[in-house]
C-alpha cells in the first residue's frame, strides 16, 4: 500500500530518516573534531592490540584513491550522490532500504562537510593485524559501508522473495 505524503506513516518515516542521518552526521562531526583537536596528523593512540586512533587527512576517495582529481570533483560527486540517494529514499525506498539509505545519506553528508571545512576528509580508525593495516576510516565511512551492505542485502532478499512468490 502506497503511503500518502503528509500521512502519519509518511511523517514518521521522514522523521526516522532524518534522525538516523542526523545521528550519523553528529557523531561523525564530534569524533572528527576531537581527533583534529587531540591527535596530531600521522600520530596515533593505541586502543587495543588491533585498533588504534590515528589522524589521517585523506584528499582522495576510499583508501586515498584518485586524490589528484581534486576537492571540487569529490564535493560535486558527493552532492550528486546525496541528491540521488534522497530521490531514491523518497520515491522508491521501502523497509530495510529506508534504514540503509539513511545511513548512506548521513555518511555522505559527514564526509562532504569535511571537504567543505578542511578540503579533505579526516580519517581516524586504524584496524590492523601485525604490519597489515586496513586503510584508516571514520564514522561516516562506517555508516556508508553498513548502509551499502544493508541496501544490497535488502535488494537480494526482495529479489529472492519475488522469485519464490
N, CA, C and O atoms as a DFTB+ gen file, in Angstrom:
660 C
 N C O
     1  1       0.843      -1.186       0.000
     2  2       0.000       0.000       0.000
     3  2       0.884       1.243       0.000
     4  3       1.804       1.364       0.809
     5  1       0.597       2.152      -0.904
     6  2       1.367       3.392      -1.046
     7  2       0.966       4.370       0.067
     8  3      -0.220       4.590       0.311
     9  1       1.958       4.946       0.731
    10  2       1.647       5.922       1.777
    11  2       1.444       7.294       1.139
    12  3       2.141       7.654       0.190
    13  1       0.521       8.026       1.644
    14  2       0.216       9.361       1.129
    15  2       1.155      10.378       1.766
    16  3       1.395      10.331       2.972
    17  1       1.699      11.314       0.947
    18  2       2.535      12.368       1.539
    19  2       1.747      13.112       2.608
    20  3       0.582      13.456       2.405
    21  1       2.381      13.358       3.736
    22  2       1.723      14.064       4.827
    23  2       0.967      13.137       5.765
    24  3       0.488      13.569       6.814
    25  1       0.856      11.853       5.391
    26  2       0.171      10.911       6.273
    27  2       1.038      10.662       7.498
    28  3       2.227      10.980       7.521
    29  1       0.409      10.087       8.512
    30  2       1.122       9.781       9.752
    31  2       2.309       8.858       9.489
    32  3       3.380       9.051      10.064
    33  1       2.129       7.855       8.624
    34  2       3.209       6.919       8.293
    35  2       4.339       7.663       7.584
    36  3       5.514       7.440       7.879
    37  1       3.990       8.529       6.667
    38  2       4.988       9.290       5.919
    39  2       5.776      10.221       6.832
    40  3       6.992      10.347       6.689
    41  1       5.105      10.861       7.750
    42  2       5.776      11.771       8.686
    43  2       6.737      10.990       9.583
    44  3       7.874      11.412       9.794
    45  1       6.277       9.844      10.114
    46  2       7.148       9.019      10.961
    47  2       8.347       8.503      10.178
    48  3       9.462       8.466      10.698
    49  1       8.125       8.107       8.939
    50  2       9.202       7.606       8.084
    51  2      10.234       8.705       7.844
    52  3      11.436       8.462       7.950
    53  1       9.772       9.903       7.523
    54  2      10.675      11.030       7.286
    55  2      11.437      11.412       8.548
    56  3      12.609      11.782       8.484
    57  1      10.768      11.320       9.698
    58  2      11.447      11.617      10.960
    59  2      12.521      10.568      11.246
    60  3      13.596      10.903      11.744
    61  1      12.239       9.313      10.938
    62  2      13.210       8.237      11.133
    63  2      14.425       8.448      10.225
    64  3      15.565       8.328      10.674
    65  1      14.185       8.757       8.971
    66  2      15.269       9.031       8.021
    67  2      16.127      10.178       8.538
    68  3      17.354      10.092       8.550
    69  1      15.474      11.245       8.960
    70  2      16.187      12.425       9.463
    71  2      16.971      12.113      10.728
    72  3      18.108      12.558      10.879
    73  1      16.372      11.353      11.636
    74  2      17.031      11.021      12.900
    75  2      18.283      10.173      12.662
    76  3      19.338      10.459      13.226
    77  1      18.174       9.148      11.842
    78  2      19.326       8.286      11.554
    79  2      20.445       9.111      10.923
    80  3      21.593       9.046      11.362
    81  1      20.107       9.883       9.897
    82  2      21.121      10.696       9.214
    83  2      21.731      11.712      10.175
    84  3      22.947      11.907      10.179
    85  1      20.907      12.352      10.981
    86  2      21.394      13.353      11.937
    87  2      22.351      12.736      12.953
    88  3      23.380      13.332      13.272
    89  1      22.023      11.547      13.465
    90  2      22.900      10.889      14.435
    91  2      24.245      10.521      13.806
    92  3      25.286      10.644      14.451
    93  1      24.226      10.073      12.557
    94  2      25.483       9.771      11.860
    95  2      26.303      11.042      11.694
    96  3      27.494      11.062      12.004
    97  1      25.668      12.103      11.205
    98  2      26.368      13.375      10.960
    99  2      26.935      13.922      12.267
   100  3      28.086      14.355      12.314
   101  1      26.138      13.903      13.316
   102  2      26.563      14.434      14.609
   103  2      27.726      13.633      15.193
   104  3      28.719      14.216      15.627
   105  1      27.616      12.318      15.208
   106  2      28.702      11.510      15.778
   107  2      29.961      11.623      14.918
   108  3      31.070      11.639      15.452
   109  1      29.806      11.702      13.611
   110  2      30.954      11.874      12.723
   111  2      31.627      13.227      12.987
   112  3      32.851      13.308      13.096
   113  1      30.830      14.264      13.086
   114  2      31.356      15.617      13.306
   115  2      32.151      15.706      14.608
   116  3      33.275      16.210      14.621
   117  1      31.563      15.213      15.705
   118  2      32.223      15.359      17.004
   119  2      33.441      14.455      17.153
   120  3      34.414      14.837      17.803
   121  1      33.405      13.264      16.562
   122  2      34.597      12.419      16.640
   123  2      35.741      13.032      15.835
   124  3      36.887      13.028      16.286
   125  1      35.444      13.552      14.665
   126  2      36.491      14.187      13.848
   127  2      37.014      15.451      14.525
   128  3      38.213      15.725      14.495
   129  1      36.122      16.210      15.127
   130  2      36.540      17.424      15.831
   131  2      37.506      17.069      16.967
   132  3      38.508      17.756      17.170
   133  1      37.206      16.003      17.702
   134  2      38.085      15.559      18.791
   135  2      39.439      15.104      18.247
   136  3      40.476      15.391      18.845
   137  1      39.433      14.406      17.130
   138  2      40.689      13.940      16.538
   139  2      41.548      15.118      16.119
   140  3      42.742      15.156      16.418
   141  1      40.953      16.078      15.431
   142  2      41.704      17.254      14.975
   143  2      42.286      18.014      16.168
   144  3      43.404      18.526      16.096
   145  1      41.524      18.086      17.266
   146  2      41.980      18.827      18.444
   147  2      43.028      18.074      19.267
   148  3      43.897      18.700      19.874
   149  1      42.959      16.750      19.295
   150  2      43.776      15.981      20.242
   151  2      44.891      15.140      19.628
   152  3      45.835      14.777      20.329
   153  1      44.805      14.823      18.344
   154  2      45.796      13.930      17.736
   155  2      46.451      14.661      16.560
   156  3      45.772      15.115      15.639
   157  1      47.743      14.764      16.606
   158  2      48.478      15.411      15.516
   159  2      48.443      14.512      14.278
   160  3      48.401      13.289      14.408
   161  1      48.461      15.107      13.074
   162  2      48.467      14.278      11.859
   163  2      49.587      13.237      11.905
   164  3      50.726      13.535      12.265
   165  1      49.229      12.018      11.533
   166  2      50.118      10.850      11.459
   167  2      50.564      10.338      12.825
   168  3      51.365       9.406      12.894
   169  1      50.064      10.929      13.919
   170  2      50.317      10.397      15.249
   171  2      49.264       9.315      15.517
   172  3      48.316       9.180      14.743
   173  1      49.414       8.553      16.590
   174  2      48.427       7.528      16.900
   175  2      48.324       7.285      18.402
   176  3      49.233       7.586      19.176
   177  1      47.164       6.720      18.781
   178  2      46.896       6.321      20.164
   179  2      46.480       4.853      20.119
   180  3      45.477       4.511      19.493
   181  1      47.244       3.988      20.780
   182  2      46.903       2.569      20.832
   183  2      45.690       2.371      21.724
   184  3      45.647       2.878      22.845
   185  1      44.700       1.631      21.224
   186  2      43.482       1.353      21.975
   187  2      43.415      -0.127      22.339
   188  3      43.221      -0.475      23.504
   189  1      43.573      -0.983      21.359
   190  2      43.566      -2.436      21.526
   191  2      44.696      -3.007      20.677
   192  3      45.267      -2.284      19.860
   193  1      45.033      -4.276      20.846
   194  2      46.140      -4.844      20.056
   195  2      45.909      -4.814      18.543
   196  3      46.841      -5.048      17.773
   197  1      44.690      -4.532      18.114
   198  2      44.366      -4.492      16.684
   199  2      43.716      -3.168      16.266
   200  3      43.280      -3.026      15.124
   201  1      43.649      -2.209      17.179
   202  2      42.943      -0.951      16.914
   203  2      43.710       0.214      17.504
   204  3      44.161       0.170      18.649
   205  1      43.848       1.252      16.704
   206  2      44.418       2.487      17.227
   207  2      43.715       3.673      16.572
   208  3      43.119       3.563      15.500
   209  1      43.808       4.791      17.249
   210  2      43.256       6.049      16.750
   211  2      44.412       6.797      16.091
   212  3      45.481       6.953      16.682
   213  1      44.187       7.253      14.873
   214  2      45.195       7.983      14.110
   215  2      44.577       9.288      13.612
   216  3      43.382       9.521      13.798
   217  1      45.367      10.117      12.996
   218  2      44.864      11.340      12.365
   219  2      45.421      11.347      10.944
   220  3      46.572      11.712      10.707
   221  1      44.568      10.934      10.006
   222  2      44.955      10.875       8.599
   223  2      44.074      11.843       7.823
   224  3      42.858      11.871       8.010
   225  1      44.681      12.625       6.962
   226  2      43.942      13.579       6.129
   227  2      43.895      13.026       4.712
   228  3      44.911      12.975       4.018
   229  1      42.707      12.614       4.291
   230  2      42.501      11.923       3.026
   231  2      41.954      12.895       1.983
   232  3      40.827      13.373       2.109
   233  1      42.741      13.184       0.964
   234  2      42.303      14.090      -0.105
   235  2      41.618      13.354      -1.246
   236  3      41.095      13.982      -2.167
   237  1      41.617      12.017      -1.190
   238  2      41.041      11.227      -2.267
   239  2      39.717      10.596      -1.882
   240  3      39.015      11.050      -0.978
   241  1      39.404       9.529      -2.607
   242  2      38.202       8.748      -2.318
   243  2      38.583       7.643      -1.339
   244  3      39.551       7.777      -0.592
   245  1      37.835       6.571      -1.345
   246  2      38.137       5.445      -0.462
   247  2      39.588       5.029      -0.635
   248  3      40.084       4.911      -1.756
   249  1      40.257       4.810       0.482
   250  2      41.655       4.388       0.514
   251  2      42.604       5.436      -0.071
   252  3      43.742       5.110      -0.407
   253  1      42.158       6.677      -0.198
   254  2      43.008       7.734      -0.747
   255  2      43.129       7.696      -2.267
   256  3      43.950       8.408      -2.843
   257  1      42.320       6.874      -2.913
   258  2      42.391       6.762      -4.370
   259  2      41.948       8.052      -5.058
   260  3      41.094       8.778      -4.550
   261  1      42.525       8.317      -6.187
   262  2      42.140       9.428      -7.070
   263  2      42.285      10.806      -6.429
   264  3      41.558      11.733      -6.787
   265  1      43.206      10.949      -5.495
   266  2      43.406      12.232      -4.810
   267  2      43.722      13.345      -5.801
   268  3      43.404      14.507      -5.545
   269  1      44.336      13.009      -6.917
   270  2      44.695      14.006      -7.920
   271  2      43.507      14.649      -8.612
   272  3      43.668      15.664      -9.290
   273  1      42.319      14.083      -8.458
   274  2      41.140      14.667      -9.109
   275  2      40.705      15.974      -8.447
   276  3      40.005      16.775      -9.067
   277  1      41.106      16.197      -7.213
   278  2      40.827      17.466      -6.541
   279  2      39.554      17.477      -5.725
   280  3      38.645      16.675      -5.937
   281  1      39.511      18.400      -4.796
   282  2      38.413      18.511      -3.848
   283  2      37.096      18.880      -4.522
   284  3      36.046      18.362      -4.141
   285  1      37.132      19.759      -5.510
   286  2      35.897      20.176      -6.202
   287  2      35.229      18.962      -6.843
   288  3      34.007      18.819      -6.786
   289  1      36.032      18.087      -7.452
   290  2      35.480      16.875      -8.058
   291  2      34.745      16.047      -7.005
   292  3      33.611      15.623      -7.228
   293  1      35.388      15.814      -5.856
   294  2      34.786      14.976      -4.822
   295  2      33.578      15.646      -4.170
   296  3      32.621      14.963      -3.803
   297  1      33.607      16.958      -4.022
   298  2      32.435      17.658      -3.482
   299  2      31.266      17.553      -4.459
   300  3      30.132      17.317      -4.043
   301  1      31.532      17.725      -5.744
   302  2      30.485      17.621      -6.767
   303  2      29.911      16.208      -6.801
   304  3      28.694      16.028      -6.841
   305  1      30.788      15.211      -6.785
   306  2      30.329      13.813      -6.782
   307  2      29.496      13.527      -5.537
   308  3      28.497      12.812      -5.614
   309  1      29.896      14.076      -4.393
   310  2      29.142      13.879      -3.148
   311  2      27.753      14.491      -3.237
   312  3      26.770      13.870      -2.834
   313  1      27.671      15.705      -3.763
   314  2      26.363      16.371      -3.886
   315  2      25.451      15.590      -4.826
   316  3      24.265      15.420      -4.545
   317  1      25.998      15.118      -5.933
   318  2      25.201      14.316      -6.878
   319  2      24.724      13.035      -6.200
   320  3      23.558      12.662      -6.324
   321  1      25.624      12.363      -5.484
   322  2      25.254      11.125      -4.792
   323  2      24.170      11.388      -3.745
   324  3      23.237      10.597      -3.610
   325  1      24.284      12.474      -3.015
   326  2      23.291      12.827      -1.994
   327  2      21.929      13.064      -2.631
   328  3      20.910      12.615      -2.106
   329  1      21.905      13.765      -3.754
   330  2      20.640      14.020      -4.457
   331  2      20.018      12.713      -4.938
   332  3      18.811      12.514      -4.800
   333  1      20.836      11.819      -5.503
   334  2      20.333      10.528      -5.979
   335  2      19.781       9.712      -4.814
   336  3      18.711       9.115      -4.932
   337  1      20.495       9.682      -3.694
   338  2      20.045       8.930      -2.519
   339  2      18.722       9.502      -2.009
   340  3      17.792       8.747      -1.724
   341  1      18.631      10.817      -1.894
   342  2      17.380      11.433      -1.423
   343  2      16.223      11.130      -2.370
   344  3      15.118      10.819      -1.925
   345  1      16.474      11.219      -3.667
   346  2      15.429      10.906      -4.646
   347  2      14.961       9.469      -4.454
   348  3      13.760       9.202      -4.420
   349  1      15.906       8.546      -4.330
   350  2      15.556       7.133      -4.167
   351  2      14.819       6.899      -2.858
   352  3      13.832       6.164      -2.822
   353  1      15.291       7.521      -1.779
   354  2      14.633       7.343      -0.469
   355  2      13.157       7.724      -0.562
   356  3      12.285       6.964      -0.143
   357  1      12.888       8.896      -1.110
   358  2      11.518       9.405      -1.082
   359  2      10.647       8.880      -2.212
   360  3       9.425       9.022      -2.168
   361  1      11.254       8.280      -3.214
   362  2      10.487       7.768      -4.348
   363  2      10.275       6.256      -4.294
   364  3       9.188       5.769      -4.605
   365  1      11.311       5.515      -3.901
   366  2      11.254       4.063      -4.050
   367  2      11.521       3.254      -2.776
   368  3      11.047       2.123      -2.663
   369  1      12.259       3.800      -1.830
   370  2      12.749       3.002      -0.690
   371  2      11.611       2.468       0.163
   372  3      10.652       3.172       0.480
   373  1      11.753       1.197       0.524
   374  2      10.799       0.531       1.396
   375  2      11.572      -0.335       2.375
   376  3      12.664      -0.811       2.064
   377  1      11.015      -0.536       3.543
   378  2      11.581      -1.466       4.511
   379  2      13.024      -1.167       4.877
   380  3      13.362      -0.042       5.245
   381  1      13.866      -2.175       4.773
   382  2      15.276      -2.069       5.141
   383  2      16.022      -1.027       4.307
   384  3      17.007      -0.450       4.767
   385  1      15.557      -0.790       3.088
   386  2      16.196       0.225       2.243
   387  2      16.157       1.609       2.889
   388  3      17.094       2.392       2.730
   389  1      15.098       1.910       3.604
   390  2      14.977       3.219       4.266
   391  2      16.112       3.407       5.262
   392  3      16.747       4.461       5.294
   393  1      16.368       2.378       6.080
   394  2      17.458       2.455       7.063
   395  2      18.807       2.545       6.368
   396  3      19.655       3.359       6.735
   397  1      18.996       1.699       5.361
   398  2      20.291       1.660       4.680
   399  2      20.590       2.992       3.998
   400  3      21.704       3.505       4.098
   401  1      19.616       3.542       3.319
   402  2      19.844       4.803       2.614
   403  2      19.972       5.982       3.577
   404  3      20.627       6.972       3.252
   405  1      19.364       5.890       4.741
   406  2      19.543       6.926       5.764
   407  2      20.984       6.934       6.260
   408  3      21.564       7.998       6.476
   409  1      21.560       5.747       6.439
   410  2      22.975       5.657       6.827
   411  2      23.879       6.197       5.721
   412  3      24.831       6.928       5.993
   413  1      23.581       5.838       4.483
   414  2      24.365       6.322       3.343
   415  2      24.270       7.840       3.245
   416  3      25.281       8.513       3.041
   417  1      23.076       8.377       3.389
   418  2      22.857       9.823       3.337
   419  2      23.655      10.528       4.435
   420  3      24.352      11.505       4.159
   421  1      23.562      10.047       5.663
   422  2      24.297      10.658       6.774
   423  2      25.803      10.583       6.571
   424  3      26.514      11.555       6.829
   425  1      26.295       9.438       6.110
   426  2      27.722       9.287       5.856
   427  2      28.225      10.199       4.752
   428  3      29.301      10.785       4.863
   429  1      27.449      10.318       3.695
   430  2      27.839      11.200       2.585
   431  2      27.883      12.661       3.037
   432  3      28.795      13.400       2.667
   433  1      26.908      13.069       3.828
   434  2      26.900      14.445       4.349
   435  2      28.098      14.663       5.272
   436  3      28.761      15.697       5.192
   437  1      28.380      13.692       6.148
   438  2      29.508      13.817       7.074
   439  2      30.821      14.051       6.348
   440  3      31.577      14.951       6.714
   441  1      31.103      13.257       5.325
   442  2      32.350      13.438       4.593
   443  2      32.332      14.701       3.729
   444  3      33.372      15.330       3.536
   445  1      31.166      15.075       3.209
   446  2      31.071      16.322       2.444
   447  2      31.385      17.527       3.335
   448  3      32.057      18.463       2.901
   449  1      30.906      17.504       4.568
   450  2      31.201      18.605       5.495
   451  2      32.706      18.745       5.718
   452  3      33.218      19.861       5.810
   453  1      33.412      17.622       5.805
   454  2      34.880      17.664       5.918
   455  2      35.504      18.326       4.706
   456  3      36.386      19.175       4.837
   457  1      35.050      17.940       3.536
   458  2      35.615      18.504       2.299
   459  2      35.372      20.011       2.232
   460  3      36.217      20.763       1.746
   461  1      34.221      20.441       2.719
   462  2      33.912      21.876       2.737
   463  2      34.790      22.580       3.767
   464  3      35.360      23.630       3.472
   465  1      34.907      22.017       4.979
   466  2      35.674      22.638       6.063
   467  2      37.177      22.571       5.858
   468  3      37.876      23.574       6.007
   469  1      37.676      21.385       5.515
   470  2      39.123      21.148       5.511
   471  2      39.735      20.951       4.124
   472  3      40.956      21.008       3.974
   473  1      38.898      20.721       3.109
   474  2      39.415      20.403       1.788
   475  2      39.874      18.961       1.675
   476  3      40.513      18.580       0.694
   477  1      39.552      18.167       2.671
   478  2      39.914      16.743       2.730
   479  2      39.040      16.091       3.791
   480  3      38.314      16.770       4.516
   481  1      39.117      14.766       3.874
   482  2      38.333      14.019       4.858
   483  2      39.262      13.551       5.976
   484  3      40.356      13.050       5.716
   485  1      38.825      13.716       7.200
   486  2      39.586      13.269       8.367
   487  2      39.219      11.817       8.657
   488  3      38.059      11.497       8.914
   489  1      40.219      10.946       8.612
   490  2      40.046       9.538       8.956
   491  2      40.818       9.271      10.247
   492  3      41.854       9.887      10.495
   493  1      40.304       8.340      11.075
   494  2      40.972       8.155      12.364
   495  2      40.903       6.754      12.949
   496  3      41.538       6.502      13.973
   497  1      40.174       5.848      12.357
   498  2      40.089       4.496      12.884
   499  2      41.057       3.625      12.088
   500  3      40.934       3.490      10.871
   501  1      42.012       3.043      12.787
   502  2      43.035       2.212      12.148
   503  2      42.940       0.803      12.728
   504  3      43.253       0.581      13.898
   505  1      42.504      -0.147      11.896
   506  2      42.418      -1.548      12.296
   507  2      43.564      -2.278      11.614
   508  3      43.821      -2.082      10.426
   509  1      44.249      -3.119      12.376
   510  2      45.425      -3.776      11.810
   511  2      45.674      -5.140      12.451
   512  3      45.183      -5.446      13.538
   513  1      46.450      -5.939      11.740
   514  2      46.941      -7.220      12.239
   515  2      48.421      -7.251      11.892
   516  3      48.790      -7.257      10.718
   517  1      49.262      -7.270      12.909
   518  2      50.705      -7.227      12.669
   519  2      51.075      -5.951      11.923
   520  3      50.803      -4.847      12.396
   521  1      51.682      -6.103      10.785
   522  2      52.074      -4.953       9.954
   523  2      51.013      -4.596       8.921
   524  3      51.140      -3.582       8.235
   525  1      49.957      -5.420       8.797
   526  2      48.915      -5.184       7.803
   527  2      47.854      -4.254       8.390
   528  3      47.242      -4.560       9.413
   529  1      47.644      -3.109       7.725
   530  2      46.663      -2.112       8.175
   531  2      45.573      -1.948       7.124
   532  3      45.852      -1.788       5.936
   533  1      44.337      -1.990       7.582
   534  2      43.233      -1.597       6.717
   535  2      43.346      -0.079       6.591
   536  3      43.716       0.577       7.564
   537  1      43.042       0.504       5.434
   538  2      43.117       1.971       5.347
   539  2      42.250       2.634       6.424
   540  3      41.144       2.178       6.714
   541  1      42.764       3.702       7.001
   542  2      42.040       4.411       8.061
   543  2      40.685       4.885       7.543
   544  3      40.528       5.210       6.366
   545  1      39.715       4.916       8.447
   546  2      38.365       5.342       8.086
   547  2      37.755       6.108       9.246
   548  3      38.415       6.324      10.262
   549  1      36.494       6.524       9.103
   550  2      35.832       7.346      10.116
   551  2      34.389       6.881      10.313
   552  3      33.972       5.889       9.715
   553  1      33.634       7.582      11.139
   554  2      32.238       7.223      11.417
   555  2      31.398       7.307      10.141
   556  3      30.575       6.426       9.890
   557  1      31.592       8.346       9.337
   558  2      30.826       8.489       8.097
   559  2      31.102       7.319       7.155
   560  3      30.177       6.774       6.553
   561  1      32.366       6.935       7.028
   562  2      32.718       5.793       6.181
   563  2      32.051       4.515       6.694
   564  3      31.577       3.696       5.908
   565  1      32.020       4.353       8.015
   566  2      31.376       3.179       8.613
   567  2      29.889       3.161       8.284
   568  3      29.349       2.116       7.921
   569  1      29.225       4.302       8.406
   570  2      27.797       4.395       8.086
   571  2      27.564       4.093       6.603
   572  3      26.620       3.386       6.252
   573  1      28.424       4.627       5.739
   574  2      28.314       4.342       4.303
   575  2      28.447       2.850       4.033
   576  3      27.655       2.277       3.285
   577  1      29.442       2.223       4.640
   578  2      29.694       0.797       4.413
   579  2      28.529      -0.057       4.910
   580  3      28.037      -0.923       4.186
   581  1      28.092       0.185       6.132
   582  2      26.966      -0.576       6.682
   583  2      25.715      -0.320       5.838
   584  3      24.969      -1.252       5.538
   585  1      25.486       0.932       5.457
   586  2      24.326       1.263       4.628
   587  2      24.346       0.551       3.285
   588  3      23.314       0.050       2.838
   589  1      25.494       0.499       2.639
   590  2      25.605      -0.177       1.343
   591  2      25.362      -1.680       1.502
   592  3      24.662      -2.288       0.692
   593  1      25.941      -2.273       2.543
   594  2      25.733      -3.710       2.783
   595  2      24.257      -3.996       3.047
   596  3      23.709      -4.956       2.505
   597  1      23.606      -3.174       3.874
   598  2      22.174      -3.353       4.144
   599  2      21.334      -3.168       2.881
   600  3      20.377      -3.909       2.655
   601  1      21.689      -2.184       2.065
   602  2      20.956      -1.924       0.827
   603  2      21.051      -3.127      -0.116
   604  3      20.047      -3.567      -0.677
   605  1      22.258      -3.649      -0.282
   606  2      22.445      -4.824      -1.139
   607  2      21.665      -6.010      -0.567
   608  3      20.976      -6.725      -1.294
   609  1      21.788      -6.204       0.751
   610  2      21.057      -7.295       1.402
   611  2      19.553      -7.164       1.224
   612  3      18.874      -8.147       0.926
   613  1      19.030      -5.963       1.402
   614  2      17.588      -5.735       1.247
   615  2      17.143      -6.068      -0.169
   616  3      16.080      -6.658      -0.365
   617  1      17.941      -5.697      -1.150
   618  2      17.569      -5.955      -2.537
   619  2      17.732      -7.418      -2.914
   620  3      16.952      -7.947      -3.706
   621  1      18.739      -8.074      -2.352
   622  2      18.882      -9.514      -2.599
   623  2      17.710     -10.268      -1.987
   624  3      17.169     -11.188      -2.600
   625  1      17.319      -9.877      -0.772
   626  2      16.193     -10.528      -0.105
   627  2      14.887     -10.282      -0.844
   628  3      14.080     -11.198      -0.996
   629  1      14.671      -9.053      -1.305
   630  2      13.413      -8.762      -2.016
   631  2      13.405      -9.453      -3.370
   632  3      12.342      -9.870      -3.831
   633  1      14.546      -9.586      -4.016
   634  2      14.623     -10.323      -5.274
   635  2      14.345     -11.786      -5.067
   636  3      13.689     -12.413      -5.899
   637  1      14.832     -12.353      -3.966
   638  2      14.584     -13.744      -3.610
   639  2      13.108     -13.947      -3.344
   640  3      12.529     -14.947      -3.770
   641  1      12.493     -13.004      -2.642
   642  2      11.065     -13.105      -2.316
   643  2      10.228     -13.055      -3.593
   644  3       9.244     -13.784      -3.715
   645  1      10.613     -12.195      -4.550
   646  2       9.850     -12.091      -5.812
   647  2       9.968     -13.371      -6.626
   648  3       8.986     -13.804      -7.231
   649  1      11.148     -13.987      -6.655
   650  2      11.347     -15.215      -7.441
   651  2      10.561     -16.389      -6.842
   652  3      10.004     -17.209      -7.572
   653  1      10.524     -16.458      -5.509
   654  2       9.854     -17.602      -4.885
   655  2       8.342     -17.389      -4.730
   656  3       7.608     -18.338      -4.457
   657  1       7.886     -16.163      -4.903
   658  2       6.465     -15.867      -4.682
   659  2       5.764     -15.688      -5.902
   660  3       4.559     -15.432      -5.891
